[in-house]
């Protein structure tokens, strides 16, 4: 994965939310959030650079959904191996 990290929040062993960090820049803060559809929300910094993608419904979001958003914001893509981390949670 070319992204910073994938953080998954679970409740009783099931994923209820997740966050894909697009960079490892510490201290960066979200200035605005854009609804990207299909349970995905993109956080941007004050300069308009994407910081990460919030996954509000991990069970409903597909790898294709994620890759469409990543492509739209110019952040590459998620491989099947990377996506398996979320599916395994």
Secondary structure, 3 states (H helix, E strand, C coil): CCCCEEEEEEECCEEEEEEEECCCCCCCCCCEEEEEECCEEEEECCCCCEEEEEECCCCCCCHHHHHHHHHHCCCCCCCHHHHHHHHHC
